[in-house]
Amino acid sequence: MPVPTNNGIPPSDNWVLEDETLAEIGCSGHGRAYMDGLVGDENEPVCECNTCYTAPDCSHFIPHCTANADGGDPLFLEPFWMQHSTSSALVVSGWHRKSYNYNDDTKISKQLEGLIRKLHAFVGNAVTRNRYIVLGAGSTQILNAAASALSLENTSSHSPTRVIASVPYYSLYKEQVEYFNAERLEFEGEAYTWRNRSDGRPSTNVIEFVTSPNNPDGRLNKAIVGGPSVKTISDRAYYWPHFTPIPAPADEDLMVFTLSKLTGHAGSRFGWAVIKDETVFNRMVAHMDLNSMGVSRDTQLRAFKLLKAVLEEGTGIFDFAYRTMKTIWERLAATLALSNRFSLQKFNPQYCSFYSKISDFSPAYAWVKREREEDKDCYAVLKAANIIGRQGNIFGSEDRYVRLSLVRSQDDLDILIHRLRELVSAGTM
């Protein structure tokens, strides 16, 4: 039986057509209209404006608005997906995947798992052969599941497992341990302090988070504390060639990745872990089942579509993302070079196996330091100049540091550079 059509368009294509029609509205290039977004008086979708823009068509710039460089919303990749809207489009019928499980009685799509393994083989950033794959709602859920699974290894001691990370560390590690208040876990803080302590206690029942590239400073960190009783969670969220050179495939015991830093789809809430040990894998699967019955089947389908598009494009998304990040870093460095009161983290270029050449670092965040001894609050100085970053103390560091996000929209980045130039011109830097 032929499929009924509407003006010659199959019903399954109508949603995509409407979505792309909305994209043509343009919103003056400073916003976007969405099918599930804000609506106007006639119940029709209207423009949702970027930071510092307003008016029905987002055409009016707000002169004295604040540059938002705080969150890590990876909107810098939106132009790539606008150019590849057809290959990444997804239409889901009402009957699709209504079951809790797939046919093999698991909650993980084997097709998607296969694409993840192909992706890592193509990029060369992680070993997946003879490894287990766990899916989660972004790296956030994966990190918590990993810490929980590894803490279960500490069954012979009545004391909690200590969680450590080298400063500056991603604040979520500390926040999750403290928020969930798990009796098995206790956040101990700085890894160097733990390694160099003088009380003579052995390093037992320890989980070390190793973030590489690091959030916030982009460095390729390595484990600080060793020993057979120290378990390591390797947060590899930013280990992609648009943020860092890839010297070799990562091959740690437990590695965590996330879709948001690869494709920019933070709202899809999808991440995965590559695990060597079957027992740890089974514990993490059990954690996911009890926590959320696994990752949404719709999310897995979207991740499948996006990763398929990434692989079909070859180096396309990595080339686009690297050019974009390299440009913003060049603009930022040139702006701050006009003053001697701020400094950026520095890197030496390294060989990148993905591009088969020496490559620069272009991390997601600028780790800005206020150099003058009397200027101890970098965040306050920037805030007074209408720039919002993230304070150094959130990362366990000093307040003379601030993290500035460089992965936001082009409008956000342009406004950030503009505000920094104003600060330099005023001579207060």
Rosetta blueprint (number, residue, H / E / L):
1 M L
2 P L
3 V L
4 P L
5 T L
6 N E
7 N L
8 G L
9 I E
10 P L
11 P H
12 S H
13 D H
14 N H
15 W H
16 V H
17 L H
18 E H
19 D H
20 E H
21 T H
22 L H
23 A H
24 E L
25 I L
26 G L
27 C H
28 S H
29 G H
30 H L
31 G E
32 R E
33 A L
34 Y L
35 M L
36 D L
37 G L
38 L L
39 V E
40 G L
41 D L
42 E L
43 N L
44 E L
45 P E
46 V L
47 C L
48 E E
49 C E
50 N L
51 T L
52 C L
53 Y E
54 T E
55 A L
56 P L
57 D L
58 C L
59 S L
60 H E
61 F E
62 I L
63 P L
64 H L
65 C L
66 T L
67 A E
68 N E
69 A L
70 D L
71 G L
72 G L
73 D L
74 P L
75 L H
76 F H
77 L H
78 E H
79 P H
80 F H
81 W H
82 M H
83 Q H
84 H L
85 S H
86 T H
87 S H
88 S H
89 A L
90 L L
91 V L
92 V L
93 S L
94 G L
95 W L
96 H L
97 R L
98 K L
99 S L
100 Y L
101 N L
102 Y L
103 N L
104 D L
105 D L
106 T L
107 K L
108 I L
109 S L
110 K H
111 Q H
112 L H
113 E H
114 G H
115 L H
116 I H
117 R H
118 K H
119 L H
120 H H
121 A H
122 F H
123 V H
124 G L
125 N L
126 A E
127 V L
128 T L
129 R L
130 N L
131 R L
132 Y E
133 I E
134 V E
135 L E
136 G E
137 A L
138 G H
139 S H
140 T H
141 Q H
142 I H
143 L H
144 N H
145 A H
146 A H
147 A H
148 S H
149 A H
150 L H
151 S H
152 L L
153 E L
154 N L
155 T L
156 S L
157 S L
158 H L
159 S L
160 P L
161 T E
162 R E
163 V E
164 I E
165 A E
166 S L
167 V L
168 P L
169 Y L
170 Y L
171 S L
172 L H
173 Y H
174 K H
175 E H
176 Q H
177 V H
178 E H
179 Y H
180 F H
181 N L
182 A L
183 E L
184 R L
185 L E
186 E E
187 F E
188 E E
189 G E
190 E E
191 A H
192 Y H
193 T H
194 W H
195 R H
196 N L
197 R L
198 S L
199 D L
200 G L
201 R L
202 P L
203 S L
204 T L
205 N L
206 V E
207 I E
208 E E
209 F E
210 V E
211 T E
212 S L
213 P L
214 N L
215 N L
216 P L
217 D L
218 G L
219 R L
220 L L
221 N L
222 K L
223 A L
224 I L
225 V L
226 G L
227 G L
228 P L
229 S L
230 V E
231 K E
232 T E
233 I E
234 S E
235 D E
236 R L
237 A L
238 Y L
239 Y L
240 W L
241 P L
242 H L
243 F L
244 T L
245 P L
246 I L
247 P L
248 A L
249 P L
250 A E
251 D L
252 E L
253 D L
254 L E
255 M E
256 V E
257 F E
258 T E
259 L H
260 S H
261 K H
262 L H
263 T L
264 G L
265 H L
266 A H
267 G H
268 S H
269 R L
270 F L
271 G E
272 W E
273 A E
274 V E
275 I E
276 K L
277 D L
278 E H
279 T H
280 V H
281 F H
282 N H
283 R H
284 M H
285 V H
286 A H
287 H H
288 M H
289 D H
290 L H
291 N H
292 S H
293 M L
294 G L
295 V L
296 S L
297 R H
298 D H
299 T H
300 Q H
301 L H
302 R H
303 A H
304 F H
305 K H
306 L H
307 L H
308 K H
309 A H
310 V H
311 L H
312 E H
313 E L
314 G L
315 T L
316 G H
317 I H
318 F H
319 D H
320 F H
321 A H
322 Y H
323 R H
324 T H
325 M H
326 K H
327 T H
328 I H
329 W H
330 E H
331 R H
332 L H
333 A H
334 A H
335 T H
336 L H
337 A L
338 L L
339 S L
340 N L
341 R L
342 F E
343 S E
344 L L
345 Q L
346 K L
347 F L
348 N L
349 P L
350 Q E
351 Y E
352 C E
353 S L
354 F L
355 Y L
356 S L
357 K E
358 I E
359 S E
360 D L
361 F L
362 S L
363 P L
364 A L
365 Y E
366 A E
367 W E
368 V E
369 K E
370 R E
371 E L
372 R L
373 E L
374 E L
375 D L
376 K L
377 D L
378 C H
379 Y H
380 A H
381 V H
382 L H
383 K H
384 A H
385 A L
386 N L
387 I E
388 I E
389 G L
390 R E
391 Q E
392 G H
393 N H
394 I H
395 F H
396 G L
397 S L
398 E L
399 D L
400 R L
401 Y E
402 V E
403 R E
404 L E
405 S E
406 L L
407 V L
408 R L
409 S L
410 Q H
411 D H
412 D H
413 L H
414 D H
415 I H
416 L H
417 I H
418 H H
419 R H
420 L H
421 R H
422 E H
423 L H
424 V H
425 S H
426 A L
427 G L
428 T L
429 M L
